[in-house]
Amino acid sequence: GLPISVGVARTKHLAKIASQVAKPDGLVVVSPERELEFLHDLPVELMWGVGPATKAKLTQQGILTIGQLAKTPGRSLERLLGPAAGEKLAALAWNRDPREIRTHHRARSAGAQSALGRKPADERIFRPTLLHLADRG
C-alpha cells in the first residue's frame, strides 16, 4: 500500500512536524499539554523555514534542537538570521504559529461526465456508463 504519515496538533507548524516524526507510515498526536515537551527535543531542521543554510548558521552557534533555539535570545537570532527569520523561528520554537486553522469548510462538489452519442442509449449501454460515472464522481 501507500505509506501515509499523519500529524495532529493544535497548530499547523506542530502538526507538520508531527507528520515528519510519524514517517514513513504512522500517526503522531501531540496533546496541548505536551506540545513544548515534544517540540523542544527535536532537531531544528524539522522546523518550517530551516533549510541547509539556516541549519548551518544555527549549528555554528551550537543550536541543534528546537529547545536550544527557543532558549536563544531573540536579538541573537535576529543578528544571526535577520529580523524576519529570527522573529519567525523564535515564535515557532515556542509553538506560536500565526497561521489560522479553519475547521469549517463548505462542501465541495464533484462531477464526471461522458457522451453516449445522439441516439437514446439502450439500458445495456448506459447502465454500465452510469455506474462508472457514479464511482468517479
CNS distance restraints for C-alpha pairs under 8 A (distance, minus, plus):
assign (resid   3 and name CA) (resid  24 and name CA) 6.35 0.50 0.50
assign (resid   3 and name CA) (resid  25 and name CA) 4.89 0.50 0.50
assign (resid   4 and name CA) (resid  23 and name CA) 7.67 0.50 0.50
assign (resid   4 and name CA) (resid  24 and name CA) 7.02 0.50 0.50
assign (resid   4 and name CA) (resid  25 and name CA) 4.97 0.50 0.50
assign (resid   4 and name CA) (resid  26 and name CA) 6.62 0.50 0.50
assign (resid   5 and name CA) (resid  19 and name CA) 5.44 0.50 0.50
assign (resid   5 and name CA) (resid  20 and name CA) 7.32 0.50 0.50
assign (resid   5 and name CA) (resid  22 and name CA) 5.53 0.50 0.50
assign (resid   5 and name CA) (resid  23 and name CA) 5.34 0.50 0.50
assign (resid   5 and name CA) (resid  24 and name CA) 6.22 0.50 0.50
assign (resid   5 and name CA) (resid  25 and name CA) 4.90 0.50 0.50
assign (resid   5 and name CA) (resid  26 and name CA) 4.88 0.50 0.50
assign (resid   5 and name CA) (resid  27 and name CA) 5.90 0.50 0.50
assign (resid   6 and name CA) (resid  18 and name CA) 7.26 0.50 0.50
assign (resid   6 and name CA) (resid  19 and name CA) 4.67 0.50 0.50
assign (resid   6 and name CA) (resid  22 and name CA) 6.55 0.50 0.50
assign (resid   6 and name CA) (resid  26 and name CA) 6.37 0.50 0.50
assign (resid   6 and name CA) (resid  27 and name CA) 4.81 0.50 0.50
assign (resid   6 and name CA) (resid  28 and name CA) 6.42 0.50 0.50
assign (resid   7 and name CA) (resid  14 and name CA) 7.92 0.50 0.50
assign (resid   7 and name CA) (resid  15 and name CA) 4.71 0.50 0.50
assign (resid   7 and name CA) (resid  16 and name CA) 6.16 0.50 0.50
assign (resid   7 and name CA) (resid  17 and name CA) 7.14 0.50 0.50
assign (resid   7 and name CA) (resid  18 and name CA) 4.35 0.50 0.50
assign (resid   7 and name CA) (resid  19 and name CA) 3.85 0.50 0.50
assign (resid   7 and name CA) (resid  20 and name CA) 7.54 0.50 0.50
assign (resid   7 and name CA) (resid  22 and name CA) 6.87 0.50 0.50
assign (resid   7 and name CA) (resid  27 and name CA) 5.93 0.50 0.50
assign (resid   7 and name CA) (resid  28 and name CA) 4.97 0.50 0.50
assign (resid   7 and name CA) (resid  29 and name CA) 5.95 0.50 0.50
assign (resid   7 and name CA) (resid  30 and name CA) 7.83 0.50 0.50
assign (resid   8 and name CA) (resid  14 and name CA) 7.86 0.50 0.50
assign (resid   8 and name CA) (resid  15 and name CA) 4.92 0.50 0.50
assign (resid   8 and name CA) (resid  18 and name CA) 6.73 0.50 0.50
assign (resid   8 and name CA) (resid  19 and name CA) 7.54 0.50 0.50
assign (resid   8 and name CA) (resid  27 and name CA) 7.90 0.50 0.50
assign (resid   8 and name CA) (resid  28 and name CA) 6.32 0.50 0.50
assign (resid   8 and name CA) (resid  29 and name CA) 4.69 0.50 0.50
assign (resid   8 and name CA) (resid  30 and name CA) 6.19 0.50 0.50
assign (resid   9 and name CA) (resid  14 and name CA) 5.83 0.50 0.50
assign (resid   9 and name CA) (resid  15 and name CA) 4.68 0.50 0.50
assign (resid   9 and name CA) (resid  18 and name CA) 7.54 0.50 0.50
assign (resid   9 and name CA) (resid  29 and name CA) 6.20 0.50 0.50
assign (resid   9 and name CA) (resid  30 and name CA) 5.15 0.50 0.50
assign (resid   9 and name CA) (resid  31 and name CA) 6.65 0.50 0.50
assign (resid   9 and name CA) (resid  32 and name CA) 7.35 0.50 0.50
assign (resid  10 and name CA) (resid  14 and name CA) 7.15 0.50 0.50
assign (resid  10 and name CA) (resid  15 and name CA) 7.18 0.50 0.50
assign (resid  10 and name CA) (resid  30 and name CA) 7.87 0.50 0.50
assign (resid  10 and name CA) (resid  31 and name CA) 7.78 0.50 0.50
assign (resid  10 and name CA) (resid  32 and name CA) 6.58 0.50 0.50
assign (resid  11 and name CA) (resid  15 and name CA) 6.14 0.50 0.50
assign (resid  11 and name CA) (resid  95 and name CA) 7.31 0.50 0.50
assign (resid  11 and name CA) (resid  96 and name CA) 7.91 0.50 0.50
assign (resid  11 and name CA) (resid  97 and name CA) 6.30 0.50 0.50
assign (resid  11 and name CA) (resid  99 and name CA) 7.99 0.50 0.50
assign (resid  11 and name CA) (resid 101 and name CA) 7.35 0.50 0.50
assign (resid  12 and name CA) (resid  16 and name CA) 6.12 0.50 0.50
assign (resid  12 and name CA) (resid  97 and name CA) 7.14 0.50 0.50
assign (resid  12 and name CA) (resid  99 and name CA) 7.22 0.50 0.50
assign (resid  12 and name CA) (resid 101 and name CA) 7.14 0.50 0.50
assign (resid  13 and name CA) (resid  17 and name CA) 6.39 0.50 0.50
assign (resid  13 and name CA) (resid  47 and name CA) 7.63 0.50 0.50
assign (resid  13 and name CA) (resid  48 and name CA) 6.92 0.50 0.50
assign (resid  13 and name CA) (resid  92 and name CA) 7.29 0.50 0.50
assign (resid  13 and name CA) (resid  95 and name CA) 7.31 0.50 0.50
assign (resid  13 and name CA) (resid  97 and name CA) 6.41 0.50 0.50
assign (resid  14 and name CA) (resid  18 and name CA) 6.02 0.50 0.50
assign (resid  14 and name CA) (resid  35 and name CA) 7.93 0.50 0.50
assign (resid  14 and name CA) (resid  39 and name CA) 7.59 0.50 0.50
assign (resid  14 and name CA) (resid  95 and name CA) 6.84 0.50 0.50
assign (resid  15 and name CA) (resid  19 and name CA) 6.19 0.50 0.50
assign (resid  15 and name CA) (resid  30 and name CA) 7.93 0.50 0.50
assign (resid  16 and name CA) (resid  20 and name CA) 6.41 0.50 0.50
assign (resid  17 and name CA) (resid  21 and name CA) 6.29 0.50 0.50
assign (resid  17 and name CA) (resid  46 and name CA) 6.16 0.50 0.50
assign (resid  17 and name CA) (resid  47 and name CA) 6.86 0.50 0.50
assign (resid  18 and name CA) (resid  22 and name CA) 6.14 0.50 0.50
assign (resid  18 and name CA) (resid  28 and name CA) 5.65 0.50 0.50
assign (resid  18 and name CA) (resid  29 and name CA) 7.20 0.50 0.50
assign (resid  18 and name CA) (resid  30 and name CA) 7.34 0.50 0.50
assign (resid  19 and name CA) (resid  23 and name CA) 6.51 0.50 0.50
assign (resid  19 and name CA) (resid  26 and name CA) 7.98 0.50 0.50
assign (resid  19 and name CA) (resid  27 and name CA) 7.07 0.50 0.50
assign (resid  19 and name CA) (resid  28 and name CA) 6.59 0.50 0.50
assign (resid  20 and name CA) (resid  46 and name CA) 7.53 0.50 0.50
assign (resid  21 and name CA) (resid  28 and name CA) 7.33 0.50 0.50
assign (resid  22 and name CA) (resid  26 and name CA) 4.75 0.50 0.50
assign (resid  22 and name CA) (resid  27 and name CA) 5.43 0.50 0.50
assign (resid  22 and name CA) (resid  28 and name CA) 5.62 0.50 0.50
assign (resid  30 and name CA) (resid  34 and name CA) 6.48 0.50 0.50
assign (resid  30 and name CA) (resid  35 and name CA) 6.10 0.50 0.50
assign (resid  30 and name CA) (resid  38 and name CA) 7.40 0.50 0.50
assign (resid  31 and name CA) (resid  35 and name CA) 6.33 0.50 0.50
assign (resid  34 and name CA) (resid  38 and name CA) 6.04 0.50 0.50
assign (resid  35 and name CA) (resid  39 and name CA) 6.02 0.50 0.50
assign (resid  35 and name CA) (resid  95 and name CA) 7.58 0.50 0.50
assign (resid  36 and name CA) (resid  40 and name CA) 5.65 0.50 0.50
assign (resid  36 and name CA) (resid  94 and name CA) 6.86 0.50 0.50
assign (resid  36 and name CA) (resid  95 and name CA) 7.26 0.50 0.50
assign (resid  37 and name CA) (resid  41 and name CA) 6.93 0.50 0.50
assign (resid  38 and name CA) (resid  42 and name CA) 7.36 0.50 0.50
assign (resid  39 and name CA) (resid  66 and name CA) 6.58 0.50 0.50
assign (resid  39 and name CA) (resid  67 and name CA) 7.23 0.50 0.50
assign (resid  39 and name CA) (resid  93 and name CA) 7.62 0.50 0.50
assign (resid  39 and name CA) (resid  95 and name CA) 8.00 0.50 0.50
assign (resid  40 and name CA) (resid  65 and name CA) 6.49 0.50 0.50
assign (resid  40 and name CA) (resid  66 and name CA) 4.75 0.50 0.50
assign (resid  40 and name CA) (resid  67 and name CA) 3.78 0.50 0.50
assign (resid  40 and name CA) (resid  68 and name CA) 7.44 0.50 0.50
assign (resid  40 and name CA) (resid  70 and name CA) 7.73 0.50 0.50
assign (resid  40 and name CA) (resid  93 and name CA) 7.45 0.50 0.50
assign (resid  41 and name CA) (resid  65 and name CA) 6.05 0.50 0.50
assign (resid  41 and name CA) (resid  66 and name CA) 6.50 0.50 0.50
assign (resid  41 and name CA) (resid  67 and name CA) 6.09 0.50 0.50
assign (resid  42 and name CA) (resid  46 and name CA) 7.34 0.50 0.50
assign (resid  42 and name CA) (resid  65 and name CA) 5.43 0.50 0.50
assign (resid  42 and name CA) (resid  66 and name CA) 5.80 0.50 0.50
assign (resid  42 and name CA) (resid  67 and name CA) 7.58 0.50 0.50
assign (resid  43 and name CA) (resid  64 and name CA) 5.77 0.50 0.50
assign (resid  43 and name CA) (resid  65 and name CA) 4.24 0.50 0.50
assign (resid  43 and name CA) (resid  66 and name CA) 5.87 0.50 0.50
assign (resid  44 and name CA) (resid  50 and name CA) 6.92 0.50 0.50
assign (resid  44 and name CA) (resid  55 and name CA) 7.04 0.50 0.50
assign (resid  44 and name CA) (resid  63 and name CA) 7.80 0.50 0.50
assign (resid  44 and name CA) (resid  64 and name CA) 5.86 0.50 0.50
assign (resid  44 and name CA) (resid  65 and name CA) 4.93 0.50 0.50
assign (resid  44 and name CA) (resid  66 and name CA) 4.89 0.50 0.50
assign (resid  44 and name CA) (resid  69 and name CA) 7.53 0.50 0.50
assign (resid  45 and name CA) (resid  50 and name CA) 5.32 0.50 0.50
assign (resid  45 and name CA) (resid  51 and name CA) 6.57 0.50 0.50
assign (resid  45 and name CA) (resid  52 and name CA) 7.91 0.50 0.50
assign (resid  45 and name CA) (resid  55 and name CA) 6.20 0.50 0.50
assign (resid  46 and name CA) (resid  50 and name CA) 7.20 0.50 0.50
assign (resid  47 and name CA) (resid  66 and name CA) 7.90 0.50 0.50
assign (resid  47 and name CA) (resid  92 and name CA) 7.85 0.50 0.50
assign (resid  49 and name CA) (resid  85 and name CA) 7.89 0.50 0.50
assign (resid  49 and name CA) (resid  89 and name CA) 7.59 0.50 0.50
assign (resid  50 and name CA) (resid  54 and name CA) 5.40 0.50 0.50
assign (resid  50 and name CA) (resid  55 and name CA) 5.93 0.50 0.50
assign (resid  51 and name CA) (resid  55 and name CA) 5.96 0.50 0.50
assign (resid  52 and name CA) (resid  56 and name CA) 6.10 0.50 0.50
assign (resid  53 and name CA) (resid  57 and name CA) 6.43 0.50 0.50
assign (resid  54 and name CA) (resid  58 and name CA) 6.19 0.50 0.50
assign (resid  54 and name CA) (resid  81 and name CA) 7.26 0.50 0.50
assign (resid  55 and name CA) (resid  59 and name CA) 5.96 0.50 0.50
assign (resid  56 and name CA) (resid  60 and name CA) 6.21 0.50 0.50
assign (resid  57 and name CA) (resid  61 and name CA) 6.73 0.50 0.50
assign (resid  57 and name CA) (resid  80 and name CA) 7.25 0.50 0.50
assign (resid  57 and name CA) (resid  81 and name CA) 7.80 0.50 0.50
assign (resid  58 and name CA) (resid  62 and name CA) 6.45 0.50 0.50
assign (resid  58 and name CA) (resid  63 and name CA) 5.03 0.50 0.50
assign (resid  58 and name CA) (resid  64 and name CA) 6.91 0.50 0.50
assign (resid  59 and name CA) (resid  63 and name CA) 5.17 0.50 0.50
assign (resid  59 and name CA) (resid  64 and name CA) 5.81 0.50 0.50
assign (resid  63 and name CA) (resid  68 and name CA) 5.54 0.50 0.50
assign (resid  63 and name CA) (resid  69 and name CA) 5.93 0.50 0.50
assign (resid  64 and name CA) (resid  68 and name CA) 6.68 0.50 0.50
assign (resid  64 and name CA) (resid  69 and name CA) 7.60 0.50 0.50
assign (resid  65 and name CA) (resid  69 and name CA) 6.40 0.50 0.50
assign (resid  66 and name CA) (resid  70 and name CA) 6.10 0.50 0.50
assign (resid  66 and name CA) (resid  93 and name CA) 5.75 0.50 0.50
assign (resid  67 and name CA) (resid  71 and name CA) 6.38 0.50 0.50
assign (resid  67 and name CA) (resid  93 and name CA) 6.97 0.50 0.50
assign (resid  68 and name CA) (resid  72 and name CA) 6.41 0.50 0.50
assign (resid  69 and name CA) (resid  90 and name CA) 6.97 0.50 0.50
assign (resid  69 and name CA) (resid  93 and name CA) 6.55 0.50 0.50
assign (resid  70 and name CA) (resid  90 and name CA) 5.95 0.50 0.50
assign (resid  70 and name CA) (resid  93 and name CA) 5.05 0.50 0.50
assign (resid  70 and name CA) (resid  94 and name CA) 6.24 0.50 0.50
assign (resid  72 and name CA) (resid  76 and name CA) 6.84 0.50 0.50
assign (resid  72 and name CA) (resid  77 and name CA) 6.89 0.50 0.50
assign (resid  73 and name CA) (resid  77 and name CA) 6.58 0.50 0.50
assign (resid  74 and name CA) (resid  78 and name CA) 6.15 0.50 0.50
assign (resid  74 and name CA) (resid  86 and name CA) 6.83 0.50 0.50
assign (resid  74 and name CA) (resid  87 and name CA) 6.78 0.50 0.50
assign (resid  74 and name CA) (resid  90 and name CA) 6.58 0.50 0.50
assign (resid  75 and name CA) (resid  79 and name CA) 6.14 0.50 0.50
assign (resid  75 and name CA) (resid  86 and name CA) 7.98 0.50 0.50
assign (resid  76 and name CA) (resid  80 and name CA) 6.15 0.50 0.50
assign (resid  77 and name CA) (resid  81 and name CA) 5.82 0.50 0.50
assign (resid  77 and name CA) (resid  82 and name CA) 7.36 0.50 0.50
assign (resid  77 and name CA) (resid  83 and name CA) 7.90 0.50 0.50
assign (resid  77 and name CA) (resid  86 and name CA) 4.77 0.50 0.50
assign (resid  77 and name CA) (resid  87 and name CA) 7.51 0.50 0.50
assign (resid  77 and name CA) (resid  90 and name CA) 7.58 0.50 0.50
assign (resid  78 and name CA) (resid  82 and name CA) 4.60 0.50 0.50
assign (resid  78 and name CA) (resid  83 and name CA) 4.50 0.50 0.50
assign (resid  78 and name CA) (resid  84 and name CA) 7.39 0.50 0.50
assign (resid  78 and name CA) (resid  85 and name CA) 7.10 0.50 0.50
assign (resid  78 and name CA) (resid  86 and name CA) 4.33 0.50 0.50
assign (resid  78 and name CA) (resid  87 and name CA) 6.61 0.50 0.50
assign (resid  79 and name CA) (resid  83 and name CA) 7.12 0.50 0.50
assign (resid  79 and name CA) (resid  86 and name CA) 7.74 0.50 0.50
assign (resid  80 and name CA) (resid  86 and name CA) 7.48 0.50 0.50
assign (resid  81 and name CA) (resid  85 and name CA) 5.82 0.50 0.50
assign (resid  81 and name CA) (resid  86 and name CA) 5.38 0.50 0.50
assign (resid  82 and name CA) (resid  86 and name CA) 5.73 0.50 0.50
assign (resid  83 and name CA) (resid  87 and name CA) 5.99 0.50 0.50
assign (resid  84 and name CA) (resid  88 and name CA) 6.12 0.50 0.50
assign (resid  85 and name CA) (resid  89 and name CA) 6.00 0.50 0.50
assign (resid  86 and name CA) (resid  90 and name CA) 6.03 0.50 0.50
assign (resid  87 and name CA) (resid  91 and name CA) 6.28 0.50 0.50
assign (resid  88 and name CA) (resid  92 and name CA) 6.23 0.50 0.50
assign (resid  89 and name CA) (resid  93 and name CA) 5.95 0.50 0.50
assign (resid  90 and name CA) (resid  94 and name CA) 6.83 0.50 0.50
assign (resid  91 and name CA) (resid  95 and name CA) 6.41 0.50 0.50
assign (resid  91 and name CA) (resid  96 and name CA) 5.01 0.50 0.50
assign (resid  91 and name CA) (resid  97 and name CA) 6.93 0.50 0.50
assign (resid  92 and name CA) (resid  96 and name CA) 5.07 0.50 0.50
assign (resid  92 and name CA) (resid  97 and name CA) 5.80 0.50 0.50
assign (resid 110 and name CA) (resid 137 and name CA) 5.35 0.50 0.50
assign (resid 111 and name CA) (resid 136 and name CA) 7.71 0.50 0.50
assign (resid 111 and name CA) (resid 137 and name CA) 4.78 0.50 0.50
assign (resid 112 and name CA) (resid 133 and name CA) 5.80 0.50 0.50
assign (resid 112 and name CA) (resid 134 and name CA) 7.75 0.50 0.50
assign (resid 112 and name CA) (resid 136 and name CA) 6.44 0.50 0.50
assign (resid 112 and name CA) (resid 137 and name CA) 5.39 0.50 0.50
assign (resid 113 and name CA) (resid 133 and name CA) 6.57 0.50 0.50
assign (resid 114 and name CA) (resid 129 and name CA) 7.73 0.50 0.50
assign (resid 114 and name CA) (resid 133 and name CA) 7.64 0.50 0.50
assign (resid 116 and name CA) (resid 121 and name CA) 6.87 0.50 0.50
assign (resid 116 and name CA) (resid 126 and name CA) 7.48 0.50 0.50
assign (resid 117 and name CA) (resid 121 and name CA) 7.80 0.50 0.50
assign (resid 121 and name CA) (resid 125 and name CA) 6.22 0.50 0.50
assign (resid 121 and name CA) (resid 126 and name CA) 6.06 0.50 0.50
assign (resid 122 and name CA) (resid 126 and name CA) 6.34 0.50 0.50
assign (resid 123 and name CA) (resid 127 and name CA) 5.48 0.50 0.50
assign (resid 124 and name CA) (resid 128 and name CA) 7.17 0.50 0.50
assign (resid 125 and name CA) (resid 129 and name CA) 6.75 0.50 0.50
assign (resid 126 and name CA) (resid 130 and name CA) 5.84 0.50 0.50
assign (resid 127 and name CA) (resid 131 and name CA) 6.19 0.50 0.50
assign (resid 128 and name CA) (resid 132 and name CA) 6.12 0.50 0.50
assign (resid 129 and name CA) (resid 133 and name CA) 6.16 0.50 0.50
assign (resid 130 and name CA) (resid 134 and name CA) 6.13 0.50 0.50
assign (resid 131 and name CA) (resid 135 and name CA) 6.29 0.50 0.50
assign (resid 132 and name CA) (resid 136 and name CA) 6.37 0.50 0.50
assign (resid 133 and name CA) (resid 137 and name CA) 6.09 0.50 0.50
